[in-house]
Amino acid sequence: MEEHDFNAHAEAILSRIEAALECIAVDLDFERVGDQVLQIDFANGSRIVVNRHDAAREIWVAARSGGFHYRWQGDSWRDTRDGSELLSTLSDLVSTQAGEPVSLL
């Protein structure tokens, strides 16, 4: 993937995640740190970090349950290990850490 394509897709997904987080009624805070990192902080003190990894042209997610790497494949961000879709997995991770169901789709 060309750098400008990666930048466009990475910015779009981070913005989409932020917009989805704005719409959910869960006790959490989030903030963008520069243009690279999105931190999601939960009432229980846990955190999920979503960041762009420019060198690998991937989106990385660090959560309580582990780390995940996503690569743009055709029309979505897919896990490099199991092929799962980023927003679907992130919904599950946020749900687990928030202690209530969340959908970011």
C-alpha positions in Angstrom: 0.0 0.0 0.0 1.2 3.4 -0.9 1.9 5.8 2.0 -0.8 8.3 1.0 -3.4 5.5 0.8 -2.3 4.2 4.2 -2.6 7.7 5.7 -6.1 8.2 4.3 -7.4 4.8 5.5 -5.7 5.1 8.9 -7.1 8.6 9.6 -10.5 7.5 8.4 -10.6 4.5 10.8 -9.3 6.5 13.8 -11.9 9.2 13.1 -14.7 6.6 12.8 -13.7 5.0 16.1 -13.8 8.4 17.8 -17.3 9.2 16.3 -18.6 5.8 17.5 -17.2 6.3 21.0 -19.0 9.7 21.1 -22.3 7.9 20.5 -22.1 5.2 23.2 -23.5 5.5 26.7 -20.6 3.9 28.5 -18.4 5.3 31.3 -15.2 5.9 29.4 -13.0 8.7 28.2 -10.9 8.9 25.1 -8.5 11.3 23.6 -6.3 11.5 20.5 -2.6 11.9 21.2 -1.3 13.6 18.1 -2.4 12.0 14.9 -1.0 8.6 15.8 -2.7 7.4 19.0 -6.2 7.0 20.3 -6.4 6.2 24.1 -9.6 4.8 25.5 -9.7 5.0 29.4 -12.3 3.1 31.4 -13.8 3.7 34.8 -12.0 0.6 36.2 -8.6 2.1 35.4 -7.9 0.0 32.3 -7.0 1.4 28.9 -7.1 0.4 25.2 -4.7 2.1 22.9 -5.3 2.2 19.1 -2.4 3.5 17.1 -1.1 3.8 13.6 2.2 2.1 12.9 3.4 3.9 9.9 6.5 1.7 9.2 4.4 -1.5 9.0 1.4 0.4 7.5 -0.8 -1.2 10.2 -3.2 -0.2 12.9 -2.2 -1.7 16.3 -4.5 -2.2 19.3 -3.2 -2.9 22.8 -5.9 -4.1 25.2 -6.0 -5.9 28.6 -6.4 -9.2 26.6 -3.4 -8.6 24.3 -2.1 -6.9 21.3 -3.5 -7.0 17.8 -2.2 -5.9 14.4 -4.5 -4.9 11.5 -3.6 -4.4 7.9 -5.8 -2.8 5.2 -7.2 -5.6 2.9 -9.4 -4.5 0.1 -12.2 -2.7 2.0 -11.4 -3.1 5.7 -8.8 -3.5 8.4 -8.1 -7.2 9.1 -6.2 -8.9 11.9 -2.9 -10.2 10.5 -3.3 -13.4 12.4 -6.9 -14.5 12.2 -8.5 -12.1 9.7 -11.0 -10.6 12.1 -12.3 -7.1 11.3 -11.0 -4.2 13.4 -14.3 -2.6 14.5 -15.9 -5.9 15.4 -12.9 -6.9 17.5 -12.6 -3.5 19.1 -16.3 -3.6 20.0 -15.7 -6.8 21.8 -12.6 -5.4 23.6 -14.4 -2.2 24.7 -17.4 -4.3 25.8 -15.1 -6.5 27.9 -13.2 -3.7 29.5 -16.3 -1.5 30.1 -18.3 -4.5 31.5 -21.3 -3.9 29.3 -22.1 -4.5 25.6 -20.8 -1.9 23.1 -21.0 -1.8 19.3 -18.7 0.5 17.4 -20.0 -0.7 14.0 
